[in-house]
Amino acid sequence: MTRTLWPLALTLAACGDLPGDSGCDSCDCITHPAVITQYPEAGTDNVFYRADLWMRTGSTASEQSLILNDADGNPVDGTVNSYQANSIQFVPAAHLTPGAAYALIQVTDTCEAMGIDFTVSDVGAPITDIDALAGHTWRVPMSEGRPPADALEKQAVIDLIAEDLLISITSIDGTVLTAISASTLDAGLEQNLCVPTTPVSLEIIEDPWGQGSIEPGYVGVQGAGVPTLGGTVSGAFSSDGIRLEGLKLRTVLDVDGANAALDEDLCATLSQVGVSCETCPSGSGECMTFAADGLIGTDVGDTEVVPRTQAEVEADSACQTPTTTGA
């Protein structure tokens, strides 16, 4: 399932409607273009409490920024970052309050747009029983991720992946969780046994939020196992462990391996939408960084992920696609 970023037209205040604004000489309210994409979407009620907020606009204003107000209209402290392609990001100085309402406001020159109202999800309370997470598996729809504000063009890389991710915890030692990840078949629940599984570790740093590492392994892309060079993961559990929210995945795809697995020139394909390959960390070969934010995992109970090594995939006669290229 291919997902596109949300288009949203904002109704901007006309010149003269704002306090102290008596004319159109000092603002561009009438001609100011609509917001092209943004996070969160107006009315969203499950925003992650550690989420960054952003907009991408078509503005030609000399200055533009973002303001975040709480439910009482008080401004929230934070940092505003500007990136290429008119992307503006608001990073709150402190975590948002679970269950609270906020309004994100675009500011251009002397004008303010109408606030975009959203509500934070209830995730943020400590995990009730961390040991109870052992043996459970979460399904993560990869296509529902969004790129970070400083690399919105990477949506095209996310859209390559039609499969969901399965994350299964194999052991828990205090606050350290060991897991394996697998890919599904065509965004279903069934594991694709022709893609090797990948070890993942996560430490609960600020209960219920944790961060960790993804070992070099594989990710399913259009049914094939594409090798990866490892990466990072972070996110938080709901207190009952049913949901994983705010997952951020960063991993480096081995493009040479991807080309062999997919039988196409990945760099040439993605260059058409402004995505460039990069030199691999080793200093040779072509790689591509996969970055997805805002992923949500749903507990599928004690459904176990079957560990699969590269050798086991190679020996399986049912695996007819070239999924065994080395990382």
N, C-alpha and C positions, 0 to 999 in steps of 0.2 A: 504494500500500500504506500503510494507516494503522497507525502504531505507537503503542502506549501505553506509558507508563512502567511499570517493573517493580514489581509488588507483591511484598513480601517480609516474611514474619512472622519476627521474631527471637525466639528463646527466651531470656528474661531470667533472670538468677540470682534465686533466691528469697531473701527476707530471711533472714539468718543464714548464708548461704553465703559471704559475702565477709569477708575479714579485718577484725576489729574490729566487725563488724555482728552484734549479738546479738539483734535484734528488729526489729519493723516500725514502731516509733515514728518513725524518722528517714528512712524511704525509702518509695518507692511501687512496689517491685519486683513485688508480687503483682498490683496493679491497673494497672500501667503498660501503655498500649496498644502495639500493634505499630507498627513503622515502616511508613509508607504507601508511600513511594518512596525511591529512593536511587541514588547512583552512587559506586563501582561496585557491580554486582551480585555477590553471593557467588560465588567461584570464577572470576571473570573473569580471563583470562590475557593480555589485550592492552590494559591500561590505559596511556594516554599518559603519558610521563614528565614532562610539564608540566601535567598535569590537576589541576583542583580537585576535591575530594571533598565530597559532601554527603549529607544525609538530610533527609527531611520526615517528621515524626512526628505522632502524635495525642496527644502527651504533655500532661498538665496539670501537670507538675512545675514547681516554682518556678525551678529551674535545670536546664539541660541543655547538654551540650557534646559535643565529639568529641575522641578521642585517636587518633593514628596511631602504631603500633608497627612497627619493622622485624622481620625474620625472627628476630632474637635476643631480641625482646621489649623492646627499648630504644625509648623515646619519640622521635619525630621532631619537631623544632622546626617550629612553624607558627603561623598565626593562625586563630582561630575567629571566624566572622561569623554573626550571627543575623539572619534576615529574617522577614517576615510569613508567616503560615500555618505556623509552627513549622518553618521551613527553617533548617538549620544547615550551615555550610560550613567545611571545613578547607582552608586554603591553605598548602601546605608552604613553609617558608622557603627551601629549596633544591630543585632539581629531583630527582625520584625517580630511583633508579638503574635503568637499563634491565636487564630480566631478573630484577630482585629481587622478593622476596615481602614483603608488608606485611599488616597487620591494622588495619582501621578499627573503632573501639570507640565506642559511644554511652554517654555518662555522664549519668545523671539523679539529681540530689540526691547521695546517697552511694552510689548503685548503678551498677554497670557491666554492660552487656550483653555477650554473647559477641562475640568479634571477628569481623569480616567479612573473610575472607582473600581476597586478590587478588594478581595478579602483573603487573608492568610489562612491556610489550612490548619487543622488542629495538631499537626505533627510538631513536636518540640519537647514534649514531656519525656522523662527518662523511660527507658525500656523496663517493663515490669519484671521480666525474667529472661535475662540474656541467654541462659543455658537452654531455654526452651526453643531457641531458634535452630538448634542443631538438627540436621536432617531435613529441614524445610527447604523448599525451592520457590523462587520468585520468577515470574515471567515478566520480562521487560520489553515492550514494543520499541524497538530501536528507531523505527520510522517516525515516532512521535517526539524525538529529541529536537532540540533547536541549537543552532550554532551559537558560540559566544559573540558578544556584541562587537568585538574587534575583528571578527572573521565571518561576517554574515554570508559571504559567498560560499562558505563551506556547507551550506544547506545542501548543495548538490552532492557532496560526499555522503551525507546522511541518507539522502534519497536513493543511493545505490543499494542500500540494504533493505531487502524485503522481509528478511527473517526477524523473528524476535530472539531475545537472549534469554537463556535459562541460567539462573545463578543458584547453586545448591551449596549449603554450608555442610562441610564434612566434619569439622571439629571446632571446639571452642576451648580456649585456654585463657581464663580470666576475661579480659576485654579484647583479646585477639581472636578474630574469626578467620578460619581457613575455608576456602570454597573452591569450587570448579565452575567454569562457565561453559555452556554449550549453545549451539544454534538450533533453532527449530526448522521445520519444513514448511515453507510458504506461510510464515506468520501463524502457524498453528501451534498446538501444544506438544506435538510429537517431536522428539529429539532427532536431529539429523545425524545419524551415526557415521556418515561419511565425512564429517568435519571433526578433527581432533578436539578434545576438550582442553581448556586452558586453566592453569592454577591461578587463583586470586587470593590475596590476603587483605584483611581490613581490620583496623584497630579502632575501637570506640574511643575517640579522643575527648569529645565533649558530649556526653550522653544526651540524646540518642544519635549524635552525628559522629561519623568515623571517616577515616581516609586510609588508603592503602595502595597496593601495587598490583599490576597485572603482569604476569610473567610472559616472556615471548611465547607465542602460540599461534592460534588461528581464530578467524572470525568468518562466519558464513556470509557470503555475498552472492546473491542470486543462485544459491544452491551449491556453490563451490567453496572450498576452504581456502581463504586468502591468508597467507602468513603475516604475522605481526611481530614487531620487535619489542613488545612490552609497552607498558604505560602506567597510568594512574587512575584511581577511582575514588570517589567520595560520595557521601549521601547519608541519609538518616532513616531510621526505622520509626514507624508509629509505635506507641507505647505497647500495643498488643502484638507487634511483630507482623501484622497482616500486610502492611504496606512498606515499600521502600520509596522514599521521595527525594526529590532534588538530586538524583544521581548525575554526577559529572564523570564522563568517560573521556580519557585522552589516551590514544594509542597510535603507534606509528605503523602504517601499512607498508609492507615490502612490495613496491610497485612491480618489480620484475617478477616476483612470485604471483602477484595479482594478474599480471598480463598473461602468464602461463595458465593460471586457473580459469580465467574468464575468456581467454582466447581473443583479447582485444588490447588496443593501446590505450590504457587508462588515462595517461597524461594527455594524450591528444583529445580524448573524449571530453575530459573535464576542462581543458583549456578553453573550450567553446563557451563556457559559462564563467570564465574568469578565475578558475582554480588552477594553481600552478603546483607542480611537483617540486620536491626539494631534495638536496643531497642527503643520503642516509647518514645517521650518526657516525658510522664507521669511516665516513669520508669518501665512500665510493658507492655507486649504484643510486637508483632513484627511489625515493620514499614519499609518503604523503601522510600528514597528520590528520587523524580522525578525531574530531572534537564534538561532543554532544552534551548539552546541558538539559536539565529539567526532565530527565527520564524518570518514569514511575514504574515500580515493580509491584505486582500483585501476587500474594501468596497462593501457590497451587497445592498447598498441603505437603504431605510426605512423599510426593512424586520425586523419585531419585533420578539424578542425572547419571548416566552410565559413563564412567571414565573411558576415554578412547585415546590411545596413543597414535602417533603417526604410523608406526609399524602395524598396528591393528587395522587401521584404515586401509593401508596398502595391501594387507592380506585378505581383506573382505571382498569377495567376488561381487557382492551387491553394489559396491562403490565403483561406478563406471565413469564418473567425472574426474578430471585431473585435480585432485585436492591435496596432493602429497608433495608439492614443491617445497623445498626446504627454505627456512627463514634466513 
